[in-house]
Amino acid sequence: MTRRTPLSRERIIAAAAAVADRAGVAAVSMRSVAKVLGVEAMSLYHHVPSKEALLDDLVDWVFERIELPEVGDTWREALTSRARSARSVLTAHPWALGMMVRANPGPALLQHHDRLLGVLMTEGFSVALATHAFSAIDAYVYGFALTETSLPFEPGDGAEEAFAVKVAAPAELYPHIARSRAELLGDSGYAFADEFDYGLELLLEGLERRVADESPELRER
């Protein structure tokens, strides 16, 4: 007989993520996860007390995959690498976008937030500015990832231009859209994905001015 791999909390969470990847978070239930694992749903309760606890664990599973900066990293490097990593994880698992804030945050989520705040405060951010920066960057990353995963076309290789042509509005009625389309989608090789880094730089430049106002010594860096 083949020995069955014992159930564990980690295996259950991984199976729940697989269900969410395939059919969305609404499809995650003790029964659907148990089916993936080839066990009865009741056996899961020895490791996970409830479906809500499993959803909390799923959020932690997501945060474990987002790059965690180190205290001592420069704040711009930390925010940039973390934002890019979060975008990559969230576009790979878009079901997580509506779950990033939970009533019962897990250790990975808490460590992630604590570490990022630590990086910012160590770099001269006040508590208030660190919190504002964290909130603004998260809102940008989550919003961009949501838009990116909701596009009615697969980005890249001229898809943006093909879509723009398909839905082109009359230039006489919408002249500014027509001008934007002509200039952006001409020979420039416009790609929606490139907007992420550009928008992130705009946010970081604003934060750089704010933190310099709070900590004049940083202006010399």
MIDOTI-446137 format. One line per 5 residues: number of its first residue (from 0); their letters; for each residue z, x, y negated of N, C-alpha, C. Coordinates in nm, 2 decimals. Each point is the difference from the previous one (the first is absolute). Layout:
REM residues N
NUM) A) Z:X:Y:Z:X:Y:Z:X:Y  ...
***
This chain:
REM residues 221
0) MTRRT) 0.00:0.08:0.12:0.00:-0.08:-0.12:0.00:0.09:-0.13  -0.07:-0.05:-0.10:0.00:0.07:-0.13:0.12:-0.03:-0.08  0.07:0.10:-0.04:0.12:-0.02:-0.08:-0.04:-0.05:-0.14  0.06:-0.11:-0.04:-0.03:-0.06:-0.13:0.07:0.08:-0.11  -0.06:0.03:-0.11:0.06:0.07:-0.11:0.11:-0.10:-0.06
5) PLSRE) 0.12:0.05:-0.01:0.11:-0.08:-0.05:-0.03:-0.06:-0.14  0.05:-0.11:-0.03:-0.01:-0.06:-0.13:0.09:0.08:-0.10  -0.04:0.01:-0.12:0.08:0.06:-0.11:-0.04:-0.06:-0.13  0.09:0.01:-0.10:-0.03:-0.05:-0.13:-0.13:0.06:-0.05  -0.02:0.13:0.02:-0.12:0.06:-0.05:-0.13:-0.06:0.06
10) RIIAA) 0.01:-0.02:0.13:-0.12:-0.06:0.07:-0.03:-0.14:-0.05  0.11:-0.07:-0.03:-0.02:-0.14:-0.04:-0.06:0.00:-0.14  0.05:0.08:-0.09:-0.05:0.01:-0.14:-0.15:0.04:0.01  -0.03:0.10:0.08:-0.14:0.04:0.01:-0.09:-0.11:0.05  0.05:-0.08:0.09:-0.08:-0.11:0.05:-0.02:-0.11:-0.10
15) AAAVA) 0.11:-0.02:-0.08:-0.01:-0.10:-0.11:-0.10:0.05:-0.10  -0.01:0.13:-0.03:-0.10:0.05:-0.10:-0.14:-0.02:0.06  -0.01:0.02:0.13:-0.13:-0.02:0.06:-0.05:-0.15:-0.01  0.10:-0.09:0.02:-0.04:-0.15:-0.02:-0.04:-0.02:-0.14  0.08:0.05:-0.10:-0.03:-0.02:-0.14:-0.14:0.06:-0.04
20) DRAGV) -0.03:0.12:0.06:-0.13:0.06:-0.03:-0.11:-0.09:0.05  0.02:-0.06:0.11:-0.11:-0.08:0.06:-0.01:-0.13:-0.06  0.11:-0.07:-0.03:-0.01:-0.14:-0.04:0.08:-0.04:-0.12  0.06:0.10:-0.07:0.08:-0.03:-0.12:0.15:-0.02:0.04  0.08:0.01:-0.10:0.15:0.00:0.02:0.04:-0.14:0.04
25) AAVSM) -0.08:-0.11:-0.03:0.04:-0.13:0.04:0.00:-0.02:0.15  -0.08:0.09:0.07:-0.01:-0.01:0.14:0.11:0.07:0.07  0.09:0.07:-0.07:0.11:0.08:0.06:0.11:-0.10:0.04  0.03:-0.01:0.12:0.11:-0.08:0.06:0.06:0.08:0.12  0.11:-0.04:0.04:0.06:0.06:0.11:-0.09:-0.02:0.13
30) RSVAK) -0.06:-0.12:0.00:-0.09:-0.03:0.12:-0.12:0.09:-0.01  -0.07:0.01:-0.11:-0.12:0.08:-0.01:0.02:0.15:0.02  0.12:0.05:-0.05:0.03:0.14:0.02:0.04:0.02:0.15  0.07:-0.09:0.06:0.03:0.02:0.14:-0.12:0.00:0.09  -0.10:-0.08:-0.04:-0.13:-0.01:0.08:-0.07:0.14:-0.01
35) VLGVE) 0.00:0.07:-0.11:-0.06:0.13:-0.01:0.07:0.10:0.09  0.14:-0.02:0.01:0.08:0.10:0.08:0.00:-0.04:0.15  -0.05:-0.12:0.03:0.00:-0.05:0.14:0.14:-0.03:0.05  0.08:-0.06:-0.09:0.14:-0.04:0.04:0.02:-0.15:-0.05  0.12:-0.05:0.04:0.04:-0.13:-0.05:0.06:0.01:-0.14
40) AMSLY) -0.03:-0.10:-0.09:0.05:0.01:-0.13:0.15:0.02:-0.01  0.08:-0.06:0.09:0.14:0.01:-0.01:0.05:0.14:0.02  -0.08:0.09:0.07:0.05:0.14:0.02:0.00:0.08:-0.13  -0.08:-0.05:-0.10:0.00:0.07:-0.13:0.13:-0.01:-0.07  0.07:-0.11:0.02:0.12:-0.02:-0.08:0.11:0.09:0.04
45) HHVPS) -0.01:0.08:0.10:0.10:0.10:0.03:-0.02:0.12:-0.09  -0.11:0.01:-0.07:-0.03:0.11:-0.09:-0.02:-0.04:-0.15  -0.05:-0.12:-0.02:-0.02:-0.05:-0.13:0.06:-0.14:-0.01  0.10:-0.03:-0.09:0.07:-0.12:0.00:-0.08:-0.13:-0.04  -0.11:0.02:-0.07:-0.07:-0.12:-0.05:-0.14:0.04:-0.05
50) KEALL) -0.08:-0.10:-0.02:-0.13:0.03:-0.06:0.01:0.06:-0.14  0.09:-0.05:-0.08:0.02:0.05:-0.14:0.04:0.15:0.01  0.09:0.04:0.09:0.03:0.14:0.02:-0.12:0.08:0.04  -0.08:-0.06:0.08:-0.12:0.08:0.04:-0.10:0.02:-0.12  -0.01:-0.10:-0.09:-0.08:0.01:-0.12:0.06:0.11:-0.09
55) DDLVD) 0.13:0.00:-0.01:0.07:0.11:-0.08:-0.04:0.14:0.06  0.00:0.01:0.13:-0.03:0.12:0.07:-0.15:0.04:-0.02  -0.08:-0.10:-0.01:-0.15:0.02:-0.03:-0.02:0.07:-0.14  0.08:-0.05:-0.10:-0.01:0.06:-0.13:0.04:0.14:0.01  0.11:0.03:0.07:0.05:0.14:0.01:-0.11:0.08:0.07
60) WVFER) -0.07:-0.05:0.10:-0.10:0.06:0.07:-0.11:0.05:-0.09  -0.03:-0.09:-0.10:-0.10:0.03:-0.10:0.05:0.12:-0.09  0.12:-0.01:-0.05:0.05:0.10:-0.09:0.01:0.14:0.07  0.03:0.00:0.13:0.00:0.12:0.08:-0.14:0.08:-0.01  -0.10:-0.08:-0.02:-0.14:0.06:0.00:-0.04:0.04:-0.14
65) IELPE) 0.07:-0.03:-0.10:-0.03:0.04:-0.14:0.06:0.13:-0.03  -0.08:0.09:-0.05:0.05:0.14:-0.03:0.12:0.00:-0.09  0.10:0.07:0.04:0.13:0.00:-0.08:0.01:0.13:-0.08  0.01:-0.01:-0.13:0.01:0.12:-0.08:0.13:0.07:0.02  0.01:0.13:-0.04:0.12:0.07:0.01:0.06:0.02:-0.14
70) VGDTW) 0.13:-0.01:-0.01:0.07:0.03:-0.13:-0.03:0.15:-0.03  -0.05:0.02:-0.11:-0.05:0.14:-0.04:-0.14:0.00:-0.02  -0.08:-0.10:0.06:-0.14:-0.01:-0.04:-0.01:-0.04:-0.14  -0.11:0.04:-0.07:-0.02:-0.05:-0.13:-0.03:-0.15:0.00  0.04:-0.07:-0.10:0.00:-0.15:0.01:-0.15:-0.04:0.01
75) REALT) -0.09:0.06:-0.07:-0.14:-0.04:0.01:-0.06:0.02:0.14  0.03:0.11:0.06:-0.04:0.03:0.14:0.06:-0.11:0.09  0.13:-0.02:-0.02:0.07:-0.10:0.09:-0.06:-0.14:-0.01  -0.02:-0.05:-0.12:-0.05:-0.13:-0.02:-0.15:-0.01:0.04  -0.08:0.10:-0.02:-0.14:0.00:0.04:-0.01:0.00:0.15
80) SRARS) 0.07:0.09:0.07:-0.02:0.01:0.14:0.06:-0.13:0.07  0.11:-0.05:-0.05:0.06:-0.12:0.06:-0.09:-0.12:-0.03  -0.06:-0.01:-0.12:-0.08:-0.12:-0.02:-0.13:0.01:0.09  -0.06:0.11:0.01:-0.12:0.01:0.09:0.04:-0.03:0.14  0.12:0.05:0.05:0.04:-0.03:0.13:0.03:-0.15:0.03
85) ARSVL) 0.06:-0.06:-0.10:0.04:-0.14:0.01:-0.13:-0.08:0.00  -0.10:0.03:-0.08:-0.13:-0.07:0.00:-0.06:0.01:0.14  0.00:0.12:0.05:-0.07:0.02:0.13:0.07:-0.08:0.11  0.13:0.00:0.00:0.08:-0.08:0.11:-0.03:-0.15:-0.02  0.01:-0.04:-0.13:-0.01:-0.15:-0.02:-0.14:-0.05:0.02
90) TAHPW) -0.10:0.08:-0.02:-0.14:-0.05:0.03:-0.02:0.00:0.15  0.07:0.09:0.07:-0.02:0.00:0.14:0.08:-0.11:0.07  0.11:-0.05:-0.07:0.08:-0.11:0.05:0.02:-0.10:-0.11  -0.10:-0.07:-0.04:0.01:-0.09:-0.12:0.10:-0.11:0.02  0.04:-0.04:0.12:0.10:-0.10:0.02:0.13:0.04:-0.06
95) ALGMM) 0.02:0.13:-0.03:0.13:0.04:-0.05:0.01:-0.02:-0.15  -0.11:-0.03:-0.07:0.00:-0.02:-0.14:0.10:-0.10:-0.05  0.01:-0.11:0.07:0.09:-0.11:-0.04:0.14:0.02:0.05  0.04:0.11:0.06:0.13:0.02:0.07:0.08:0.12:-0.06  -0.05:0.06:-0.10:0.06:0.13:-0.04:0.14:-0.01:-0.06
100) VRANP) 0.04:-0.12:-0.04:0.14:-0.03:-0.04:0.06:-0.09:0.09  0.12:0.04:0.06:0.07:-0.08:0.10:0.14:-0.02:-0.04  0.06:-0.12:0.04:0.14:-0.02:-0.03:0.09:0.09:0.07  -0.04:0.06:0.11:0.08:0.09:0.08:-0.08:0.13:0.02  -0.01:0.09:-0.11:-0.07:0.12:0.01:0.05:0.09:0.11
105) GPALL) -0.09:0.07:0.07:0.04:0.09:0.10:0.02:0.15:-0.05  0.04:0.09:0.08:0.03:0.13:-0.04:-0.12:0.08:-0.05  -0.12:-0.02:0.06:-0.12:0.07:-0.05:-0.03:-0.04:-0.14  0.00:-0.14:-0.02:-0.03:-0.05:-0.14:0.10:0.06:-0.10  0.13:-0.01:0.04:0.11:0.05:-0.10:-0.02:0.15:-0.02
110) QHHDR) -0.02:0.08:0.10:-0.02:0.14:-0.02:-0.12:0.03:-0.08  -0.10:-0.07:0.02:-0.13:0.02:-0.08:0.03:-0.02:-0.15  0.07:-0.12:-0.03:0.03:-0.03:-0.14:0.09:0.10:-0.06  0.11:0.04:0.08:0.10:0.09:-0.05:-0.07:0.14:-0.03  -0.08:0.04:0.09:-0.07:0.13:-0.02:-0.09:0.01:-0.12
115) LLGVL) -0.08:-0.11:-0.02:-0.09:0.00:-0.12:0.08:-0.01:-0.13  0.11:-0.08:0.00:0.08:0.00:-0.12:0.06:0.14:-0.03  0.04:0.06:0.11:0.06:0.14:-0.01:-0.09:0.10:-0.06  -0.13:-0.01:0.04:-0.10:0.09:-0.05:-0.02:-0.02:-0.15  0.00:-0.13:-0.04:-0.03:-0.03:-0.14:0.12:0.04:-0.09
120) MTEGF) 0.12:-0.03:0.05:0.12:0.03:-0.08:0.02:0.15:-0.01  -0.03:0.07:0.10:0.01:0.15:0.00:-0.09:0.06:-0.10  -0.12:-0.07:-0.02:-0.10:0.05:-0.09:0.02:-0.05:-0.14  0.11:-0.06:-0.03:0.03:-0.03:-0.14:-0.01:-0.15:-0.04  -0.04:-0.08:0.10:-0.01:-0.14:-0.03:0.14:-0.06:-0.01
125) SVALA) 0.02:-0.09:-0.10:0.13:-0.08:0.00:-0.01:-0.10:0.11  0.12:-0.05:0.04:0.00:-0.10:0.10:-0.09:-0.12:-0.03  0.00:-0.04:-0.13:-0.09:-0.12:-0.03:-0.14:0.04:0.01  -0.04:0.12:-0.05:-0.15:0.04:0.01:-0.04:0.02:0.14  0.09:0.06:0.08:-0.04:0.02:0.14:-0.02:-0.14:0.07
130) THAFS) 0.08:-0.09:-0.03:-0.02:-0.14:0.06:-0.12:-0.06:-0.05  -0.03:0.01:-0.13:-0.12:-0.06:-0.05:-0.13:0.07:0.06  0.01:0.13:0.01:-0.11:0.08:0.06:-0.03:-0.05:0.14  0.11:-0.01:0.08:-0.01:-0.04:0.14:-0.07:-0.14:0.01  0.05:-0.09:-0.08:-0.05:-0.14:0.00:-0.14:0.00:-0.04
135) AIDAY) -0.04:0.07:-0.10:-0.14:0.00:-0.05:-0.10:0.06:0.10  0.04:0.11:0.06:-0.09:0.06:0.10:-0.01:-0.09:0.12  0.11:-0.05:0.05:-0.01:-0.09:0.11:-0.09:-0.12:-0.02  0.02:-0.06:-0.12:-0.08:-0.12:-0.04:-0.15:0.04:0.00  -0.03:0.12:-0.05:-0.14:0.04:0.00:-0.05:0.03:0.14
140) VYGFA) 0.07:0.07:0.08:-0.04:0.03:0.13:-0.02:-0.12:0.09  0.10:-0.09:0.00:-0.01:-0.12:0.08:-0.11:-0.09:-0.05  -0.02:-0.01:-0.13:-0.11:-0.09:-0.05:-0.13:0.06:0.03  -0.02:0.13:-0.01:-0.13:0.06:0.03:-0.03:-0.01:0.15  0.10:0.02:0.08:-0.02:-0.01:0.15:-0.04:-0.15:0.03
145) LTETS) 0.06:-0.09:-0.06:-0.03:-0.14:0.02:-0.14:-0.03:-0.04  -0.04:0.04:-0.11:-0.14:-0.02:-0.05:-0.10:0.07:0.10  0.03:0.13:0.03:-0.09:0.07:0.09:-0.02:-0.06:0.13  0.11:-0.06:0.06:-0.01:-0.06:0.13:-0.06:-0.14:-0.01  -0.02:-0.05:-0.12:-0.05:-0.14:-0.02:-0.14:0.00:-0.05
150) LPFEP) -0.06:0.11:-0.02:-0.14:0.01:-0.05:-0.10:-0.07:0.09  -0.09:-0.07:-0.05:-0.10:-0.08:0.09:-0.11:0.09:0.05  0.02:0.13:-0.01:-0.10:0.10:0.06:0.08:0.12:0.04  -0.06:0.09:0.08:0.05:0.12:0.05:-0.03:0.11:-0.11  0.10:0.05:-0.07:-0.03:0.10:-0.11:-0.08:0.12:0.05
155) GDGAE) -0.07:0.06:-0.09:-0.07:0.13:0.03:-0.15:-0.02:0.03  -0.07:0.11:-0.01:-0.15:0.01:0.04:-0.08:-0.11:-0.07  0.03:-0.02:-0.13:-0.08:-0.09:-0.08:0.03:-0.14:0.02  0.11:-0.03:0.07:0.04:-0.14:0.02:0.04:-0.07:-0.13  0.06:0.07:-0.09:0.04:-0.06:-0.12:-0.12:-0.04:-0.08
160) EAFAV) -0.10:0.08:-0.01:-0.12:-0.04:-0.07:-0.08:-0.11:0.06  0.00:0.00:0.14:-0.07:-0.11:0.07:0.07:-0.13:-0.03  0.14:0.00:0.00:0.07:-0.12:-0.03:-0.02:-0.05:-0.14  0.00:0.10:-0.09:-0.01:-0.04:-0.15:-0.14:-0.06:-0.02  -0.10:0.05:0.06:-0.13:-0.06:-0.01:0.00:-0.14:0.06
165) KVAAP) 0.06:-0.02:0.11:0.01:-0.13:0.07:0.06:-0.11:-0.08  0.11:0.04:-0.07:0.08:-0.10:-0.08:-0.03:0.01:-0.15  -0.11:0.07:-0.04:-0.02:0.03:-0.14:-0.01:-0.13:-0.08  0.08:0.00:-0.11:0.00:-0.12:-0.09:-0.11:0.02:-0.11  -0.05:-0.10:-0.06:-0.11:0.01:-0.10:0.05:0.09:-0.12
170) AELYP) -0.08:0.10:-0.03:0.04:0.09:-0.11:0.01:-0.07:-0.13  -0.07:-0.10:-0.02:0.00:-0.07:-0.13:0.13:-0.08:-0.02  0.07:-0.03:0.11:0.12:-0.07:-0.01:0.12:0.09:0.01  -0.01:0.11:0.07:0.11:0.10:0.03:-0.05:0.14:-0.03  -0.03:0.03:-0.13:-0.06:0.13:-0.04:0.09:0.12:0.04
175) HIARS) 0.13:-0.02:-0.01:0.09:0.12:0.02:0.00:0.03:0.15  0.00:-0.10:0.08:-0.01:0.03:0.15:-0.13:0.07:0.03  -0.11:-0.05:-0.06:-0.13:0.06:0.03:0.00:0.15:-0.05  0.06:0.02:-0.11:0.00:0.14:-0.05:0.08:0.09:0.09  0.12:-0.05:0.04:0.09:0.08:0.09:-0.08:0.02:0.13
180) RAELL) -0.06:-0.10:0.06:-0.08:0.02:0.12:-0.11:0.11:-0.01  -0.07:-0.01:-0.11:-0.11:0.09:-0.02:0.05:0.15:-0.01  0.11:0.02:-0.08:0.05:0.13:-0.02:0.07:0.06:0.12  0.08:-0.08:0.06:0.09:0.04:0.11:-0.08:0.02:0.13  -0.09:-0.09:0.03:-0.07:0.00:0.12:-0.14:0.06:0.00
185) GDSGY) -0.03:0.06:-0.11:-0.13:0.07:0.00:-0.01:0.12:0.09  0.00:0.11:-0.06:-0.01:0.13:0.08:0.13:0.07:0.02  0.11:-0.07:-0.04:0.13:0.06:-0.01:0.07:0.01:0.14  -0.05:-0.08:0.10:0.06:0.00:0.13:0.14:-0.06:0.00  0.01:-0.11:-0.08:0.13:-0.07:-0.01:0.05:-0.05:0.14
190) AFADE) 0.13:0.03:0.02:0.07:-0.05:0.12:0.13:-0.06:-0.04  0.03:-0.12:0.04:0.13:-0.06:-0.03:0.12:0.08:0.04  -0.01:0.07:0.11:0.11:0.08:0.05:0.05:0.11:-0.10  -0.10:0.04:-0.09:0.03:0.11:-0.09:0.09:-0.05:-0.12  0.01:-0.14:-0.01:0.08:-0.05:-0.11:0.15:0.02:0.03
195) FDYGL) 0.04:0.03:0.12:0.14:0.02:0.03:0.06:0.12:-0.07  -0.06:0.11:0.02:0.05:0.12:-0.06:-0.01:0.00:-0.15  -0.11:-0.06:-0.06:-0.01:-0.02:-0.14:0.11:-0.08:-0.06  0.02:-0.11:0.06:0.11:-0.09:-0.05:0.14:0.06:0.02  0.02:0.08:0.11:0.13:0.07:0.02:0.02:0.10:-0.11
200) ELLLE) -0.11:0.07:-0.04:0.01:0.10:-0.10:0.04:-0.06:-0.14  -0.05:-0.12:-0.03:0.04:-0.07:-0.12:0.15:-0.03:0.00  0.05:-0.05:0.11:0.14:-0.02:0.01:0.09:0.13:-0.02  -0.05:0.10:0.07:0.08:0.13:0.00:0.00:0.06:-0.14  -0.11:-0.01:-0.07:-0.01:0.05:-0.14:0.10:-0.07:-0.09
205) GLERR) 0.01:-0.14:0.02:0.09:-0.07:-0.08:0.15:0.04:0.03  0.03:0.02:0.13:0.13:0.04:0.04:0.03:0.14:-0.05  -0.10:0.09:-0.01:0.02:0.13:-0.05:0.05:0.00:-0.14  -0.06:-0.09:-0.08:0.04:-0.01:-0.14:0.14:-0.06:-0.01  0.03:-0.09:0.08:0.13:-0.06:-0.01:0.11:0.09:0.04
210) VADES) -0.02:0.08:0.11:0.11:0.09:0.05:0.01:0.12:-0.10  -0.11:0.04:-0.06:0.01:0.10:-0.10:0.08:-0.04:-0.13  -0.01:-0.13:-0.03:0.08:-0.05:-0.11:0.15:0.00:0.04  0.03:-0.03:0.12:0.14:0.00:0.05:0.06:0.14:0.02  -0.09:0.09:0.05:0.05:0.13:0.03:-0.10:0.10:-0.07
215) PELRE) 0.03:0.04:-0.13:-0.09:0.08:-0.07:-0.03:0.14:0.07  0.09:0.05:0.08:-0.02:0.13:0.06:-0.12:-0.01:0.10  -0.03:-0.12:0.05:-0.11:-0.01:0.09:-0.14:0.02:-0.07  0.00:-0.01:-0.13:-0.13:0.02:-0.07:-0.04:0.14:0.01  0.09:0.09:0.03:-0.04:0.14:0.00:-0.06:0.04:0.14
220) R) 0.01:-0.09:0.10:-0.05:0.03:0.13:-0.15:0.01:0.00
***
